[in-house]
């Protein structure tokens, strides 16, 4: 007896995505379409005569072979009716009825998924930008989604992997088929599956043919909240991806580049027309989606507050208790206290005693602020100083930056707001 999944595979194996979607909408399920009277197919005007004829073929041999191949390759099948099917993807114009999944099941609807697009003929500038942005987004709690072809896509995947993942790969062909025959391409696919998820509408074993990339791009944008255009010429396929993202109502970001650079003419033009938002870092992108980042308790605005270090001696710490906040309109600088580091006392400034357990800071935030009190530091230096996991440190720094307590300065370093 046919299982539910077999009906889905029967339908999607016979017809292309748009025609299969029309059949599903008409009957309400592949099972109803399978058992329908052939005359009922005539009522679906969008189908061609050949497509109506194909629906009369009730053989499930191909569906059986697909199930066996997925079982051997540890590939999961998601149908449109499954609860694990990405909700964002349901809302695109023609959603895929079946998805093939390899790796870990990521809850995409709960995360800030940022799609990457860029030319395959990327310059060193473009590959570096893709890698750095992907690293920052991953460390900040987002998920990088990429098509994994050469150039910007491949660099974005590498950057996300170096940051510890997870990462999402959306493929045109099968999730078990590398884009290139090289060992490095096969290894990249395996690495992505080990820490993230590979997703495709095409059955396993399908080559990455050119006619499949438009659908790949629609799915890539569909599961994302925003698209980053890294580097693209005026006729680059990246601009086509941006057009799909705009149609789906997704945010579009672009990285500015030198005027006259051929591989950046397309992205610069997106900015010129106001079709994309300019961004200079991964944190710029994540700042648009605070509700998809790790949740924290509401904090007061500490934008103009400065951090003071307290003495390591517990008795000295008691003596160095922070003064009462000054009365409004009558700022009063605190009296110097032995064992306490002197700082500027600008009007309306305050002090945060990081040793005070009643302060409204999480333990991770307190640890990072204490580390930054000694001066600006790179992400790597902060991780070394604090011993925090990279993903936790990155996500916390992003939240502190959104609150205005921490800012990023030159050389990829972070510092307290207003710190010289």
N, C-alpha and C positions, 0 to 999 in steps of 0.2 A: 504493500500500500504506500502511496506517495506521501512523503512528509511535507510539512508546510514549506520548508526551505526549497524542496525540489520544484515546487510550483514557481517560486521566484526565479530560480535558475533557469527553468524551462523558458519563461517569458523573456528574461534578459539575454538569454543565449540566442533567441530567434530574432529579436528586433533591436534596432539601435535605440539609444536612451530616450529620445523624444517620442518615438512611436510607442515604446514600451510604457512610457508615462501616460500617454493618451489612452492606452488600453486599461491601465490600472485605474485611471480616473473614471472611465466608463463603467467598469465592472465593480470597482471597489476592492478587488483582491485578485491576485493571479489565479487562485483556485477557481473563482467564479469564471474567469476568462478561459481556463483550461476546459471546463465542462460545458461552456456555452455552446449553443447551436451555431453552426457556421454562418447561418443567416444573420446572426446578431453582429458579426464582425462588419457586415455591410453598413451598419448604422454609425460606425466610427469614420467620419468623413476625412479625418486627417491621415488615415492609412491609405497606402497605395494598393492596387490590386495584388501585387506580389506579396506585400506584407500581410494582407488578409489570407492569402493562400498559405503562407508560412504558419499561420496560427492553426491551421487544420492539422499540422504535423504534431501528433501527441507523443512522439518518442521522447523518452527521458534518458536516453543513453548518455547524451552529453552532460546532463545534470549529474548523473551518477559518476561520470569520470571526474567532473569538477569537485564533487564531494570527496572522492578518494584522494585527489591531488592535494586538496586543502588539509585533509587529515594527515597525510604524509609530511607536508611542509609546515605543520603547526600554524596554519592560517585560519583565522576566524572569519565567519561570514555574518555580516550585519545586514538585516533587511530593513526597509523603510518603516516597518511596524515595530521593530525592536526598541525596547526602552533605552538601550545604550546608543542608539543612533543619534548623532549630534543634532541637537535641536536647531542650531543656527542653520544647518544645511537643509533642514526641512523647508525653510522659507525662501530658498532661491527659486528662480523661475521654473527650472526643470530639475528637481532633485534626483540624484541617483537612487534607483530602487534597491540596489544591492551594493554593498561596500565590502571589499576584502581587506582584512586587517592582519598585520604581522607585528609582533612585539607586544608592548604593554598597552592596555586599554587606558587612554588618557581621558579624563573628564573635561573635554574641551570647552563646554559651555560655561564652566566655572572658572576659566582662566583667561588671561589676556594673551590671546594667540595673535602673534604678529607675523603676517606673511612677508616673505622677502622676494623681490624680483629684481633682476639685473641682467645685463648683457652677458652672453657666453664669452665674448671677446673682452673680458674685463681687463683694465689696467691694474698695475700694482696698487694704485690708489683705491680703486673699486674693491679689489679683493680684501685689502686691509680694512676698509670701512665696513664691509659686510661681516668680516670676522669679528671686529671690535664691537659693532652694534649687537651682533648675535650673542656675544659673550656677556655684554652688559644687560641685555634683556633677560637672558637666562638667569644670571645671578640676581637680577632684580625681582624674580618671581614670575616672569612671563614665559611663554612658550614660543619658540621660533618655528615657523612653518616654512618649508622650502621645497622646491622641486628637484633638487639634488643634481641638476645638470652642471656642466663645467662653468667656471667663472664665478659670478657672485653667489649663485645658489650653493655651489659646493663649498665655498668659503664660509658662508653663513652656517652651513651644517657643521663644518669643522669648528667654528667658534663656539657654537652651542655645546658641542661634545666636550671641548676643552674646559668649558665652564661646569661640566658635570651633568648637563641635560636637565630635564627631558627635552626631546626635540621631535618634531613632527615632519615626516617626509610624505608628500603627496605626489604620486607617480602617475605618468600617463599609461604605462604598461603594467605588467604584473608586479606585485610587491616582492616577488622572488627573482626578478630579472634586473641586473645592474644595467645602468645606461651604457657602460662601456665594458669591453671584455677584459680589461686590466684587473690585476689582483687588487689594486688600490680601490677600484670602484666596487668590487665585491666586498672588500673589507669595510668600506664606508657604509654600505647598506647593512651589513651585519652589526656594525657598531651602533648605528641608529636604532635598529630593532632591539638591541640589548638594553638601551636606556630610554627608549621612546617608542614611537609608533609609526609604522608605514601604512599608508592608506591608498587605495586605488579603486576605481570603478571597474577596471579591466580585470578579467580572471587571471589567475596565476599562469605564468608561461607566455603571456601576451607581450610581443616586442613593443618597444616604445616608438610607435609610428607617428608621423607628423599629424595625421588627422585626429589623433587622440588628445593633442595638447590643449585645444580650446576647452574641452571638458575638464581636463586636469586643472586648468587655470580657474575655471568656475568653482570647482570644489575647493581649491586652495584658498580662494577669496571667501568662499561660503563659510568655512569653518573658522575664519579669522574675524577679529574686530577691527583690524587695520592692516594696511599694506605699506611697506617701506620700499620705495623705488631707489635703489642704490646708485646705479650707473646705467645710462642708456643713451644710444644715439637717437637721432630724429626719426629713424625708421625701425627702431628696435621693437621686438615683441613685448618688451616690458611695458610699453605704452598701451598695448592691447590688454595686458593684465590690469593696468590702471583703469582702463575703460570699463572692464568687467566689474572691478571693485566699486567704481562710481555707480554703476547700474544697480548693484546690490546694496548701496547705501553705506559702504564701508569707508572709514577714514583713510585718507591717502597722505603719506609723508614722503618727502624727498630730501636727499642730502645735497646741499649746494656744492658746486665745484667751479674750477677756473673757467672763465669765459673763453670760448674758443676751443675748449677741449672737445674733440669729436665724440668721445664716448660719454660725455656728460651733457651734450646739447639737448637731449630729450628730457632729462630730469630738470635741467635748468629752465626749460620751456614750460614744464608743468608748474614750476614755481612762478614764472613770469605771468602765466594766465590765472594764477590763484587757484589752480586745481589741486595743489598739494600744499601741505604745511611744511615749512622748513624745520629740520631738526639737526642738532649737532651731536647728539648722543642718544644711547638707548634710554637713559633716564628721561630725556625729553618726551619720548614716546610713551613710556609707562606713566608719566604724570597725567596723561589723559584718561587713565583707567585705574584710579585708586581703589575702586570698588572690586576690582579683580585681583588685588594684591592681598597678601596676608593681613588679616584684620587686626587692628589695634584699638585700645580704648581711646576715646576722644581726649585730646590734649589741649591745654590752653596755648595761646600764641606766644611762643618764646623767641620770635624772630629777632628781638633786640636784646635778648638775654645773653650773658656771657657765662662761661663755665670757669669756676675756680677750683684748683686742686686743693685737697685738704691734706694735712700732714698724715704720714703713715702712723705716727704715735697716737693711740686712741685718746690719751689725755689731751694731746695737742688738738685732736679733732674736735673734742668737746669745747675747747677754748675758741676754736675757729668757726663756731656756729654762725650761720648767715644772719645779717641784721634784718629787722623788720622792713618790709617794702616801704619806700618813701611815700608820703602823702602826696596826692595829686597836686600838680602845679607848684609844689615846693620841694623839688628834688634835693635830697640830702645825701652826700656821699658817705659811705660807711667809714667808721673809724678803722684805722689799720690795726690788724691783729697779728701778733707774733705767730709764725708758722704758716701764714697764709700768703699765697702769691698775690702781688699787687696787680691790679688790672685797671684799665680805663674806667672812669666812673661817669659816663655820659648820662645826661638827663634821661629818666625813664628806663635806665638799665636795671637789671636785676641780677641776682646770683642764684645758681643752682647748686645745691650741696649734693653731690653725687653719692655721698655716703648715707644720706638720709633715706631710710627705707620707706618713709611715708610719701616721698616725692612720687609724682605721677609718671614714672619712667618704668619701662620693662627692664628686666635685668640685662638683656642684650643691648638695649639703647644706652643704659648707664655705662656698660663696658666700653662701647664704641665712643661715647662722648668723653669718657675719661682718657681713652687712648688719643683722641684728637686734641685734648687740652694741651698736649705737649707740642703741637704744631701740625701743619698740613702733612698728609701721608697718603701714599697710594693704597689701592685696595689690597694689593699683595702684602704691603707692610702692615696694614691694619689686621689682616688675617694672621700674620706672624705674631703680632703683639698680643692679640686677644685669644688666639687659639680657636676662634669661632669657625664653623663650617662656612665655606665660601658662599653658598646659596643663602644662608641665614644672614651673614654679614652684608651681602649685596642688597637683599630685600629690606633690611633694617635701614641701611644708608639711604636707599631710595625714599623710604617713608620719612626719614628725618629731613631729606632734601625737600620733599613736598611740603612739610611743615615749616620750612624756612630756617631750621636750626643749623643745617649743614649745607654747604655749597661746594660745587666742583670747581676747581681752579685749573691752571695750566699743568700740562704734564700728566693728566689723569689722576691728579691728587685731590683729596677731599680736605676741607677745613671747616671749622666752626664759622657760622655767619659773622662777618665783620672782623674775622681774625686776620692779622697781617701776614 
